[in-house]
Amino acid sequence: MKIAVIPARGGSKRITKKNIRPFFGKPIIGWTIEAARDSGCFEKIVVSTDDDEIAQVARSFGAEVPFIRPADISNDHAGTTPVMAHATQWFMDSGIQPSLVCCLYATAPFIQTSDIQRGMAMMKTGNIDFVFTVTRYSSPIQRALRIRGNGQVAMFNPDQFNQRSQDLEAAWHDAGQFYWGRSEAWLKELPVFAANSLPIDIPGHRVQDIDSLEDWKRAEKLFRLLQEETENSLGTTSILS
């Protein structure tokens, strides 16, 4: 069995009720639930939350909320891996043996069903623990700058000053959309960014982390542009496919 788990706690401070805040006509978590459903990859789509209002919205979009997430993994310091380990263990304790469990973030409206499907296929290749989305840094990280407390600038790697950008190794970062994982990998809380993981490279224009109101506004602008572009080229009203 393959299960989608969408972590969505209720205590967001920088954006109040972030996980159910309206985003282009529906609560933002609705975009993730619908992408999971439309992918056809999952027998169950579950939302892990500690919040009754989020649970109600999730159910209205067809997701299940079979448990309330414990308080000790619902605070500001709770990481994704313990939340996924808890959900996986809950299913196993309930007599359900998932082979693959996919974490999809609630505030990732740029998720595409084709990427979810591709991730599932990649999990079947070799000894893989996780598959997750990445995107390339637009500038070489080897030439990154820091600003010190006194306002002065310094390079993180001064020895790279004279290197041409095109000669530096490319680097990627987590796109923060979804993470396919084997049940045993979640239960052992193995690191996702490790040798037994495979990346799905997606373009930067489909990536926007949403942690602040500024991020939210940028996501709205980007989403609108992508919708308009898709409508013009394909005659559809959704960027999700």
Number of C-alpha atoms within 10 A of each C-alpha: 12 20 24 24 29 28 24 27 26 20 16 14 11 10 15 13 18 26 25 21 15 13 19 12 8 12 21 19 28 27 23 25 25 18 20 26 19 16 17 11 20 19 12 18 23 25 30 25 25 22 16 13 13 23 24 13 16 26 16 11 17 15 23 17 21 14 15 15 20 13 11 11 18 21 14 11 8 13 11 14 19 16 25 24 19 17 26 25 19 14 15 13 10 9 9 12 15 18 13 23 28 28 23 28 22 24 28 24 26 20 25 20 20 14 19 27 14 13 24 22 12 19 19 10 9 8 9 17 23 29 26 26 23 22 20 16 12 10 11 17 16 19 18 14 13 11 11 9 7 6 8 8 11 12 14 14 12 12 10 14 12 8 11 10 15 8 8 13 9 14 14 15 13 17 22 19 24 25 23 28 26 20 25 17 19 27 16 11 15 16 14 19 14 10 10 14 19 21 19 17 16 14 11 13 12 17 21 21 15 17 14 14 13 11 12 18 12 15 21 16 11 17 21 14 14 17 17 17 15 16 14 11 9 11 10 13 12 13 19 18 11
